């Protein structure tokens, strides 16, 4: 195989590849700030909107939940388990602060929101506002 001739473009591509590799190594520092953490499912039935969020390793005291207008906000913090002096060989579970804001599909009654945490799943039940509930309409014969 012939040696590759070094051109400005190959040098630039090598430099860009090295920079990408460098930044990939630093992704572990703040993975909880990426969009989509925690993973959330949101659904509704006739009476309420329900959100389930995966928050393994967190306690209810680690979380703050707000419902303002048509937005649900989940804030929290995951502390490192091994301390600052640990030498990591792989670090895929993030630590630090996170915030997730979800736009709700209907208006909810913020005064009646309930949250529970079991087996690493945060469940938030938000009763629909009276104006958002389905009503059966009686049809009159003409």
Secondary structure, DSSP 8 states (H G I E B T S, - for coil): -------HHHHHHHHHHHHHHHHHHTGGGGGGGSTT-S-EEEEE-SSEEEEEEE-TT--GGGEEEEEETTEEEEEEEE--SS-TT---S---S--EEEEEEEE-SS-B-GGG-EEEEETTEEEEEEEB-GGGS---------
